[in-house]
Amino acid sequence: MSFLKAEWNNLALINYEVNPEILQKYVPKGTEIDFWNGKCYVSFIGFLFENVRVLGMKIPFHSDFEEVNLRFYVRRLENGVWKRGAVFISEIVPKHAITLVANTFYNEHYRTLPMKHTLKVNENSREFTYQWKVNNNWNTIHVETNIDPVTIEPDSEAEFITEHYFGYTKINENATFEYQVTHPRWQQFEVIKNESVIDFEGVYGKEFAFIKDLKPTSVFLAIGSKITIEDKRKIQM
């Protein structure tokens, strides 16, 4: 049985190219930074985490909520095969119990903040808004997209960003948690306007304040799907 079954829906992904040296201290043992066309990426993602079931059980008042996270991409060579995964620098949710479980059992970096979202379908476009409150200020991801979905093309940046099927968490300098994430290949809505306003220093500290001065390499909206998160395993070096 999967540890968790849920849906990840309407994922607004804002992607930045960064210097890989900034991320080295976050790289879990046994993995290395995964590059696309020589570029190192971090992604800032807002989405809906819905119909959550843990070990087959639906938890009252904790089955549907927003999440915003900051992540980057790694890979791990095992038995001659590269496993491609993500490492989460920060994950924000509105539910204290979610934060407690994720941080306790998966060594993740969740925090609980007030959050809200709106979804709007216009005649020729869609609008997706995710908000979270830090230091009495609301941060906002707001993107407007075309109305119709399109395929995520093979060998594209969007494919690189979305096709990572493992999560890796740094336990300490010698040990790593690995867990598998399963989902079908996603479609996307093409973003035609990005009006996001994020206080990167306020949310993530001085270390990531520089992102406010960067132009995103891409912004897109992955439609999402049902997902599973399998139980973790510890990789000891």
Phi, psi and omega in degrees: 000136177295145177298318182218136171238140183194190170234136168254113186237146173054063183273110174273115185246119177247119192244138183230142171273131181227165175289123183299337180299331180297330187264352189304322183290345179266351185288120180292148178304135179091357177239167174220157180299135179263125182254151170238119183052039178078005183254141175258130186243147157243148179235136177252120195229130170242137183200174177256128177257109192230156178053047184285133172226126178256120184051040176084355185253136175273126182268120182306135177066009180228027183260345181219124180196165175276156168218142171233131179221160174241124185219163171224181196238135180227171174219157182223130179270123179220122180054040177079006182239134178277127170261129183253129186217180180239150174240130184261121177281322181204142176225130183244130176222164180266004186243122181297322183294325177296316178300315181298312182294313184295317182287326183284314188263338183240003181055031179279185187234057180278152169219155184253125180220158172298136182218157174202165180209159172220144175234133184224131176252116177264183181297319184235010183205171174233148177235136182232126181229129174235134181226148176212147190254123177229130179052043178066014177241138178272125170268149188223129162259121177223116177232146174245136185233166168297161187283328187257143178287154175226163181286144168278116189288143174301144177065017179267166175300319180298322177296315179302316183294320187268338187264058171240120193246019174224151171247139179234135181232130178281114177279309176203194184289348185237359185220148184221141168267138174236135172219150183263140175245130180243138171193156176289168176297136185267158166259174181221159165256131180287127181280129179251347178205133177238113182240038181287143178229108187231129174271087187298322179291318180295325183274318189243000178090175184298331183302327183246014179298332183298339184298331181299338181265000181265148171267131179301141174287333178196156172221126176211167183241106176278133185292325178088189188183182166294146178223162166230149171240118183276162182298148184284158168227149183265128177256114183255130181260000000 
